[in-house]
Amino acid sequence: MTNTRRRLIGEVVRTKMQKTITVRVNQTSRHPLYGKVIRTHKDYLVHDEKDCRIGDKVKIVESRPISRRKRWAVEEVLRRADLETVQVKLEEESEVDAADQVLDLIKAVEADADQAAEADQ
């Protein structure tokens, strides 16, 4: 006998909380009059016991209320994200990392300029 709980498939977009992830579920439909394809998405707060990472594709299932906004749980991980994708997404998300990268680039350019100046003399 199967239960009647709803199940959705989505991608993990945020993992900053403890045992909670944000899963984005994409949906496509056609406009009833014009026939244009409409793409929408909704983010769900999901209870995570399976240690998901950003970029993982997961199946989530309805559950009892766990907190104020958390009503879903990870049922299974369908596809794990590779580490390179995770690192790229984390760098895009974090402004601190971006600022550090800019500072490293500035230091590298200054070092190159100093070396060029010494070579000219």
C-alpha positions as CSV (number, residue, x, y, z in Angstrom):
1,M,0.0,0.0,0.0
2,T,1.4,3.4,-1.0
3,N,0.9,6.6,0.9
4,T,-0.7,9.7,-0.6
5,R,2.1,12.2,0.3
6,R,3.1,14.5,-2.5
7,R,6.6,14.1,-4.0
8,L,8.5,16.7,-6.0
9,I,11.9,16.7,-7.7
10,G,14.2,19.7,-7.5
11,E,17.7,21.0,-7.2
12,V,19.5,22.1,-4.0
13,V,20.3,25.8,-4.2
14,R,21.2,26.6,-0.6
15,T,22.7,24.7,2.3
16,K,23.6,27.4,4.8
17,M,21.3,26.1,7.6
18,Q,21.7,23.2,9.9
19,K,19.8,20.1,8.7
20,T,17.8,22.3,6.3
21,I,18.3,22.9,2.6
22,T,16.5,25.1,0.1
23,V,15.3,23.1,-2.9
24,R,14.1,24.8,-6.1
25,V,11.4,23.0,-8.0
26,N,11.0,24.2,-11.6
27,Q,7.7,23.9,-13.4
28,T,6.8,24.4,-17.1
29,S,3.3,24.9,-18.5
30,R,1.6,26.3,-21.5
31,H,-0.4,29.5,-21.4
32,P,-4.1,28.5,-21.9
33,L,-4.8,31.1,-24.6
34,Y,-1.5,32.0,-26.2
35,G,0.3,28.6,-26.0
36,K,3.6,30.2,-24.9
37,V,5.7,28.0,-22.6
38,I,5.8,29.6,-19.1
39,R,8.6,28.6,-16.7
40,T,8.1,29.1,-13.0
41,H,9.9,28.0,-9.9
42,K,9.2,27.7,-6.2
43,D,11.7,27.3,-3.4
44,Y,11.0,24.9,-0.5
45,L,12.7,24.6,2.9
46,V,13.5,20.9,3.3
47,H,14.7,18.8,6.2
48,D,18.0,17.1,5.2
49,E,19.3,14.0,6.9
50,K,21.2,12.8,3.8
51,D,23.9,15.6,3.8
52,C,23.0,17.1,0.4
53,R,25.2,19.6,-1.4
54,I,24.5,22.5,-3.7
55,G,23.6,21.2,-7.2
56,D,22.3,17.8,-6.1
57,K,19.0,16.7,-7.7
58,V,16.7,15.4,-4.9
59,K,13.3,13.9,-4.5
60,I,11.4,15.6,-1.6
61,V,8.3,14.3,0.1
62,E,5.6,16.0,2.2
63,S,6.0,15.5,5.9
64,R,4.6,16.7,9.2
65,P,5.4,20.3,10.1
66,I,9.0,20.4,11.4
67,S,9.3,24.1,11.9
68,R,7.4,27.3,10.9
69,R,8.2,27.0,7.1
70,K,9.6,23.5,6.9
71,R,7.1,20.9,5.7
72,W,9.2,18.7,3.4
73,A,11.9,16.1,3.8
74,V,14.5,14.7,1.5
75,E,13.4,11.2,0.4
76,E,16.3,10.3,-1.8
77,V,19.2,11.9,-3.7
78,L,18.8,11.2,-7.4
79,R,22.1,12.7,-8.6
80,R,25.0,14.1,-6.7
81,A,26.7,17.3,-8.0
82,D,30.4,17.1,-8.9
83,L,32.7,19.0,-6.6
84,E,33.7,21.5,-9.4
85,T,30.1,22.6,-9.8
86,V,29.7,23.0,-6.1
87,Q,32.8,25.2,-5.8
88,V,31.7,27.4,-8.7
89,K,28.2,27.9,-7.2
90,L,29.6,28.6,-3.8
91,E,32.0,31.2,-5.2
92,E,29.2,32.9,-7.1
93,E,27.0,32.9,-4.0
94,S,29.5,34.3,-1.6
95,E,30.4,38.0,-1.8
96,V,33.3,37.5,0.6
97,D,35.0,35.0,-1.6
98,A,34.5,37.3,-4.6
99,A,36.1,40.2,-2.8
100,D,39.1,37.9,-1.8
101,Q,39.5,36.9,-5.4
102,V,39.5,40.5,-6.5
103,L,42.2,41.3,-3.9
104,D,44.3,38.4,-5.1
105,L,44.1,39.6,-8.7
106,I,45.1,43.1,-7.6
107,K,48.1,41.8,-5.8
108,A,49.1,39.7,-8.8
109,V,48.8,42.7,-11.1
110,E,50.9,44.8,-8.7
111,A,53.5,42.1,-8.5
112,D,53.7,41.9,-12.3
113,A,54.0,45.7,-12.5
114,D,56.9,45.6,-10.0
115,Q,58.7,42.9,-11.9
116,A,58.2,44.8,-15.2
117,A,59.6,48.0,-13.6
118,E,62.6,46.1,-12.3
119,A,63.2,44.7,-15.7
120,D,63.1,48.1,-17.3
121,Q,65.8,49.5,-15.0
